[in-house]
Every structure is written in structure tokens, then in C-alpha cells.
Amino acid sequence: MSCPMKDNDFAQFGFNMAEGTEGYLYGDYLQLDKVLGAQRLVSAENNRPVHDEHLFIVTHQAYELWFKQILFEVDSVRTLFIKSELDERLMLEILKRMQRCVLILKLLVDQVMILETMTPLDFMEFRHYLSPASGFQSLQFRLLENRLGVKQEHRARYNKDHYMAVFSDEPSTALLKSSEEEPSLCDLVQRWLERTPGLEETGFNFWEKYRNVVETLLANEEAAVAKETNDKLKEVLNYNAKKRRELFESVFDETTHNAFVKRGERRFSHKALRGAILITFYRDEPRFNQPYQLLSSLMDIDALITKWRYNHVLLVQRMLGSMQLGTGGSSGYHYLRSTLSDRYKVFLDLFNLSTFIVPRDCVPQLTNQMKYRLSLVEAVDGDFKCEGENRTNCCSCSKFHQRE
């Protein structure tokens, strides 16, 4: 005889068929009474309910929930990176979490379009209820900026004040100060890049080989310019060749590179930048495939946050024009537009790597030892374990035979 109570009846009463025990109902598990009851319409409390205020609140609450998830993912990745030696077997998990952040940010960029269904007149009906609230007061977004690696000296001033000035409560300021003092994701990625295999001056010595290739290319270019007979064209070509040499010299000379960092035009340490260039050139090698994808994901995160800022700027201009002050007292449109500059890009150096690439057929060829190192070696507890049959040609633990 069949059971009179069907499976969905058990589920309705919160009975877990697999465990044979009572579980949570959908609404209880998600605490929907709190989430769905959090839309407080100030206009309705003032006996003048405005329809679009509900959309405005729900959209911004959704932003904050997604910010929380991004912070959760970024903090988990920072925890994995914070060890002195990253177990490379974790790279796939790190990559998955960062790509999840990329997809969330794509969603947040597109979410602005929903707010754009509201007209300026619709917004004007309840905007005065918002003051002095402002999106600048989003604690989670400021924490996210700090955890990623936005430097305080690169921030635009908010009403001529430090960005923390809008957070008056002690718990918020304590969290922000802590996020400034802890290693950011950018700091940890730099430390990881500085240990890129192949940067050592002994053995393969990528940097020396790369420098020789660049010098040959620049010399050939300058020789071709010298043969040009058209004076006007020769002047232009001479200028371009000179600028190319200056660019490459700025990356080869550590002192010059550090001056760029001090001016805020670069972010990475010299050795970390070298590691990023090396990974970019040899991204098809198994050992560098996932690291290259990670660098791409970090650029995607920077780019999408910039797109989100840009969409926000356009939305504010659409709703308020260019001259009205923000609800928090800022210059509104003009302040937001100032956040679109490169100084807010955390991984700026990754965007500029293409400045230093050379043609594929000029990339220094890997030695047999380096090929083994990048294709047959997996990291184990911070050391290297050889998986090749001919161990004399590759490595044992972290010590490599220098047979070039």
C-alpha cells in the first residue's frame, strides 16, 4: 500500500527525507521575514507614498548583498594567499572564486539599467527624504576597495575630507582601519608574483634573456629609422623609437620603475612586474595557464568596477544633471567623475603589460630544464615535486639542476 503522505507533503512540513529529521522551511532558512521586511518607505511614513522609492531601496539592498558576497570571496582568497608559500594546487579554487566575483560584478554593472527605468521626476518625488544619506556611506564598498588594494593617497577627497569622515560610529571606523592595515589582495598577489619560477638570475634567467631580445629589437628599429630618406617621416619615426626605448628602460631600470610607483603611475614592485611579464609570455605552459587566467580575472574585476562607477556617473547626471549637490553634500556628478581615473585601478600594471610585449617569435625560448619545470612539476607544501621519468633533467624538491 502506498504511503498516503507524498514526498512534497514531507517537504511542506519541513521533514528531511534523506536524514529522517526535521529541517528548515525555505522562508525560515533564508530568514525572508527579515529580508523582505527591510523595505522601509520613508515617503509612505510621511503619508506621501512614492511608487519608485521601493525600486530604489530594493536595488541598493541587492547591491549591498552582492558586495557582501564579493567581500566573502575576496577574503577567502586572501586567506589562501597569505601563507608564506602558496600551494599551487589551490590555484584552481582561487581562480574559481575570483571568476565568481567577475560574474557578480557583471550583474551589478547591468543592474544600473533597472534604476534607469526611473525618470528624474520620479526620483525627485522622494529624493529629499534621502538626505543626508549617500552611497558614499556604503561601508562594504569602502572595505572592498581597501581589501583589493586601493591606496589612500590615490583616493579623491570627499568634501575635502578623508573618506572615513562620513563614518562616525566606532565599529565602522575600526573595520576600515583594520582593512587598511591588513595585507590587501594586491599586496599578496605581488608577493606571489615575486616567486615566479624563472626569475632567478641563475639557470634560465628570463629577465636577462628578455632584455637582450628587447635591445636587439630597439637597435633594429633605430637602424631602420636611420636609413629613412624622408626628413619629416624620419623625425616622427625617431621620436617614436626614442619613446619606445624610454618605456623599456623604465621597466628594466628598477630605480626608474620605483619612481613611477612613487608617482602613482605603477603599483607592483619591480620583481612582481617581472613575474607578470614572464607569466604573460609563457601562459601556454601548464604551470602558468591558471596563473595567467588569474591575472586576467584581476583585470576584469578592475575593469568592471570602473564600468560600474561610470554607469553610476551617467545615472547621476541623468537624474540630477551636472550641477546639483549629492544628498550627502558632495559635488555629486563631479566627485563621481573624479573616481574614473586610473588611480582607482588596483591592478593598473596588468593593463599596461602590453606595453612591454615583444613578437611571439622573439620571446626567449625555454631551455629543456625550464620546460620540465613548467610542465612536469607540481607544488607540494611549498616545494616542488618532480613527476618526470628522467629526474636528472628536471628537479628534486625545490632544488634545480642548472643544466642550461
C-alpha positions in Angstrom: 0.0 0.0 0.0 1.4 3.4 -1.0 2.1 6.0 1.6 -0.8 8.5 1.9 1.7 11.3 2.5 3.7 12.2 -0.6 7.2 13.5 -0.8 6.2 17.1 -1.3 4.0 16.8 1.8 7.0 15.9 3.9 8.9 18.8 2.4 5.9 21.1 3.2 6.2 20.2 6.9 10.0 20.6 7.0 10.8 16.9 7.1 14.1 15.9 5.6 13.6 12.6 3.7 17.3 11.9 3.4 18.1 12.4 7.0 14.8 11.4 8.6 14.9 14.6 10.7 13.1 17.9 10.7 14.8 20.7 8.8 14.3 24.3 7.9 11.5 25.6 5.7 12.6 27.8 2.8 11.5 31.0 4.3 13.0 30.2 7.7 16.3 29.1 6.3 16.7 32.3 4.2 15.2 34.5 7.0 12.9 36.0 4.5 10.8 37.7 7.2 13.8 40.0 7.8 15.0 40.4 4.2 11.6 41.1 2.7 10.5 43.2 5.7 13.5 45.6 5.3 12.0 47.9 2.7 11.0 50.9 4.7 9.5 53.6 2.5 10.1 56.9 4.2 7.7 58.6 1.8 4.9 56.3 3.0 5.7 57.1 6.6 5.2 60.8 5.7 1.8 59.9 4.1 3.0 60.6 0.6 4.0 57.2 -0.7 6.1 57.3 -3.9 6.0 54.2 -6.1 9.6 54.3 -7.3 11.1 54.6 -3.8 10.5 50.8 -3.4 12.6 50.1 -6.5 15.4 52.4 -5.3 15.6 50.6 -1.9 15.4 47.1 -3.3 18.1 47.8 -5.9 20.6 49.3 -3.3 19.9 46.5 -0.9 20.6 44.0 -3.6 23.9 45.8 -4.2 24.9 45.5 -0.6 24.1 41.8 -0.5 26.3 41.2 -3.6 29.0 43.4 -2.0 28.9 41.1 1.0 29.4 38.1 -1.3 32.3 39.7 -3.1 33.9 40.5 0.2 33.4 36.9 1.3 35.1 35.6 -1.8 38.0 38.1 -1.7 38.7 37.5 2.0 38.8 33.7 1.4 41.3 34.2 -1.4 43.4 36.5 0.7 43.4 33.8 3.4 44.8 31.3 0.9 47.4 33.7 -0.4 48.5 34.9 3.0 50.6 31.8 3.6 54.3 32.3 3.0 54.3 29.7 0.3 51.1 29.2 -1.8 50.2 25.6 -2.5 49.8 25.7 -6.3 47.1 23.0 -6.1 44.9 25.7 -4.6 45.1 27.8 -7.8 42.1 26.3 -9.4 40.0 27.1 -6.3 41.3 30.7 -6.2 40.6 31.1 -9.9 37.0 29.8 -9.4 36.3 32.3 -6.6 37.8 35.3 -8.5 35.8 34.4 -11.6 32.7 34.3 -9.4 33.5 37.8 -8.4 33.8 38.8 -12.0 30.3 37.4 -12.8 28.8 39.2 -9.8 30.3 42.5 -10.9 28.9 42.0 -14.4 25.5 41.6 -12.8 26.0 44.8 -10.8 27.0 46.8 -13.9 23.8 45.7 -15.7 21.7 46.3 -12.6 22.1 50.1 -13.1 19.8 49.7 -16.2 16.9 48.9 -13.8 17.4 52.1 -12.0 17.4 53.9 -15.3 13.7 53.0 -15.8 13.0 55.7 -13.2 12.7 59.2 -14.6 14.3 62.3 -13.0 10.8 63.4 -12.0 10.1 60.1 -10.3 13.4 60.4 -8.3 12.6 64.0 -7.4 9.5 62.9 -5.6 11.4 61.1 -2.8 15.0 62.3 -3.1 14.6 64.9 -0.3 13.8 62.0 2.1 17.3 60.6 1.5 19.4 63.4 2.8 22.0 63.2 4.3 22.3 59.5 3.2 24.7 58.9 0.4 26.1 55.9 -1.5 29.5 57.1 -0.3 28.5 55.8 3.1 28.5 52.2 1.9 30.8 50.7 4.4 31.1 47.4 2.4 32.2 49.1 -0.8 34.9 51.0 1.1 36.0 47.8 2.7 36.1 46.1 -0.7 38.3 48.9 -2.1 40.7 48.5 0.8 40.7 44.7 0.6 41.5 44.8 -3.1 44.3 47.4 -2.6 43.1 51.0 -3.3 45.7 53.2 -1.6 44.5 56.1 0.5 46.9 58.5 -1.3 45.1 57.7 -4.6 41.6 58.5 -3.4 39.7 61.6 -4.4 38.8 63.8 -1.3 35.2 63.7 -0.3 34.1 67.3 0.6 37.8 67.9 1.2 37.8 65.3 3.9 39.3 61.9 4.4 36.9 59.2 3.2 36.5 57.9 6.8 35.0 61.2 7.9 31.5 60.0 6.9 31.6 57.0 9.2 31.1 58.3 12.7 30.5 55.1 14.6 33.4 53.3 16.2 32.7 49.8 14.8 32.8 51.1 11.2 36.0 53.1 11.6 37.6 50.2 13.4 36.8 47.9 10.4 38.1 50.4 7.9 41.4 51.0 9.8 41.9 47.3 10.1 41.3 46.8 6.3 43.9 49.4 5.7 46.5 47.7 7.9 45.9 44.1 6.7 47.7 42.9 3.5 45.4 43.7 0.5 44.8 41.2 -2.3 47.2 43.4 -4.4 49.9 43.0 -1.8 49.5 39.3 -1.7 49.4 38.8 -5.4 52.6 40.9 -5.7 54.4 38.6 -3.2 53.2 35.6 -5.1 54.4 37.0 -8.5 57.8 37.8 -7.0 58.3 34.0 -6.6 57.5 33.2 -10.2 59.8 30.3 -11.5 62.3 31.6 -14.0 63.0 35.0 -12.4 66.2 33.6 -10.7 69.4 35.1 -12.0 70.9 31.6 -12.2 69.5 28.9 -14.5 67.1 30.2 -17.1 67.4 33.8 -16.1 64.4 35.1 -18.1 65.0 38.8 -17.4 68.4 38.8 -18.9 67.3 37.0 -22.0 64.3 39.3 -22.4 66.4 42.4 -22.0 68.8 41.1 -24.8 65.8 40.5 -27.1 64.4 44.0 -26.5 67.8 45.6 -27.1 68.1 43.8 -30.4 64.6 44.9 -31.5 65.2 48.5 -30.5 68.6 48.5 -32.3 67.0 47.1 -35.4 64.2 49.8 -35.3 66.7 52.6 -34.8 68.8 51.3 -37.7 65.8 51.2 -40.0 65.0 54.8 -39.0 68.5 55.9 -39.8 68.0 54.7 -43.4 64.8 56.7 -43.9 65.3 59.5 -46.5 62.1 61.4 -46.0 63.1 64.0 -43.3 59.6 64.6 -41.9 58.8 60.9 -41.7 62.3 60.3 -40.2 61.6 62.9 -37.5 58.3 61.1 -36.5 60.0 57.7 -36.5 62.9 59.0 -34.5 60.5 60.3 -31.9 58.6 57.0 -31.7 61.8 55.0 -31.4 63.1 57.2 -28.7 59.8 56.9 -26.7 59.9 53.1 -27.1 63.4 52.9 -25.7 62.5 55.2 -22.8 59.5 52.9 -22.0 61.6 49.8 -22.0 64.4 51.4 -20.0 61.8 52.4 -17.4 60.9 48.7 -16.8 64.5 47.4 -16.9 65.8 50.0 -14.5 64.5 49.3 -11.0 65.2 52.9 -9.8 63.2 54.4 -12.6 60.4 51.9 -12.0 60.2 52.8 -8.3 59.9 56.4 -9.3 56.8 55.5 -11.3 55.4 53.7 -8.3 56.0 56.7 -6.1 54.2 58.9 -8.6 51.2 56.5 -8.6 51.7 55.6 -12.2 52.6 51.9 -11.3 51.5 49.7 -8.5 53.6 46.5 -8.5 57.1 46.1 -7.1 59.8 45.7 -9.8 60.1 41.9 -9.2 56.3 41.4 -9.3 56.1 43.2 -12.6 58.8 41.0 -14.0 56.9 37.9 -12.8 53.7 39.1 -14.5 55.6 39.7 -17.8 57.1 36.2 -17.6 53.7 34.6 -17.0 52.2 36.5 -19.9 54.9 35.3 -22.3 54.7 31.7 -21.3 50.9 31.4 -20.5 50.5 28.4 -22.7 52.8 26.3 -20.4 50.8 24.2 -18.0 52.3 25.7 -14.9 51.4 29.2 -16.0 48.0 28.6 -17.5 46.0 29.2 -14.4 48.2 32.0 -13.1 47.6 33.8 -16.4 43.9 33.3 -16.0 44.0 34.7 -12.5 45.8 37.8 -13.8 43.1 38.2 -16.4 40.4 37.9 -13.7 42.0 40.6 -11.6 42.0 42.9 -14.7 38.3 42.0 -15.2 37.5 43.0 -11.6 39.2 46.3 -12.0 37.6 47.0 -15.4 34.1 46.0 -14.2 34.3 48.2 -11.0 35.4 51.1 -13.4 32.4 50.3 -15.6 30.1 50.3 -12.6 31.5 53.7 -11.5 31.0 55.0 -15.0 27.4 53.8 -15.2 26.8 55.3 -11.8 28.2 58.7 -13.0 25.9 58.6 -16.1 22.9 57.7 -13.9 23.6 60.6 -11.5 24.0 63.0 -14.4 20.7 61.7 -15.9 18.8 62.1 -12.7 20.4 65.3 -11.3 22.3 67.0 -14.1 25.9 68.1 -13.6 25.5 71.0 -11.1 23.3 69.7 -8.2 25.0 68.6 -5.0 24.8 65.0 -3.8 22.4 64.0 -1.0 25.5 63.6 1.3 26.7 67.1 0.5 29.3 66.1 -2.1 29.7 67.8 -5.5 27.7 64.9 -6.9 28.4 64.3 -10.6 31.8 66.0 -10.5 33.0 63.9 -7.5 31.9 60.7 -9.0 33.6 61.5 -12.3 36.9 62.0 -10.5 36.8 58.3 -9.4 37.0 57.1 -13.0 40.7 57.9 -13.3 43.5 55.2 -13.3 44.4 56.0 -9.7 41.4 53.8 -8.6 42.7 50.8 -10.7 44.3 48.4 -8.3 45.9 46.2 -10.9 46.9 49.0 -13.2 50.2 47.3 -14.1 48.4 44.3 -15.6 46.6 46.6 -18.0 49.9 48.1 -19.1 51.7 44.8 -19.7 51.0 45.0 -23.4 53.4 48.0 -23.5 56.3 45.6 -22.9 55.4 42.6 -25.0 57.5 41.5 -28.0 56.5 39.5 -31.1 55.8 35.8 -30.3 58.8 34.6 -32.4 61.1 36.9 -30.4 60.1 35.5 -26.9 63.2 33.8 -25.4 63.0 30.0 -26.0 62.6 27.8 -22.9 65.5 25.5 -22.1 64.8 21.8 -21.6 65.1 22.2 -17.9 62.7 25.2 -17.8 60.2 23.2 -20.0 60.2 20.4 -17.4 59.9 22.9 -14.6 56.8 24.5 -16.2 55.1 21.3 -17.4 56.0 18.4 -15.2 56.3 20.0 -11.8 53.5 20.4 -9.2 53.9 22.3 -5.9 53.7 20.3 -2.8 53.8 22.0 0.6 55.8 24.9 -0.8 58.4 22.7 -2.5 58.5 21.2 -6.0 57.8 17.5 -6.7 59.2 16.1 -10.0 56.8 13.9 -12.0 59.0 13.3 -15.0 60.6 10.0 -15.7 64.0 11.4 -16.3 64.6 13.1 -13.0 68.2 14.1 -13.8 66.9 16.6 -16.4 64.5 18.4 -14.1 64.3 18.8 -10.4 64.0 17.3 -7.0 62.0 19.3 -4.4 62.9 23.0 -4.6 66.5 22.4 -5.9 67.0 22.5 -9.6 70.0 21.3 -11.6 71.4 24.3 -13.5 71.9 22.4 -16.8 71.3 25.1 -19.4 
